[in-house]
Amino acid sequence: MSNTSEAPFSCEVESSVADGVKVTRVLCRGRLINQSAAEVKEIVKPLIPQGGLIEIDLTDVDFLDSSGLGTLVGLKVSAMNEGYCILKLVNLTPRITELLKLTNLMQVFSS
């Protein structure tokens, strides 16, 4: 049964400095799917060269498809290649945690 009153996908960016390290939190809400994955990439990709810690907060993400997962993996690889940027997923729902385990990506995002 589909829920027609689903809220649209959105991202909000918050930045701060903790112990001399820039911390950028990207709070995502809604369904991280093909249509919204590009939005996440457009928001996060320019943050990577700035370095520091980027936390993608998935507390309010109620669904993640293969496009959304692929975008998150691509952003993680970009951050790893940058060398001075750490990208983490935080506040994972049990459903997203299970998806990361099933796809053997949990260890990628825990490093």
Number of C-alpha atoms within 10 A of each C-alpha: 3 5 6 6 6 10 10 9 18 17 17 12 15 11 12 10 11 9 6 8 11 16 18 21 22 22 19 20 19 19 21 26 18 16 11 18 21 15 15 21 16 10 14 23 15 9 16 24 14 13 18 20 22 26 20 22 20 21 16 16 20 15 15 19 14 13 16 21 20 15 20 22 15 14 19 23 14 17 24 15 11 14 12 13 20 19 25 20 18 17 16 16 15 9 13 20 13 13 17 17 12 10 9 10 14 16 9 12 16 10 10
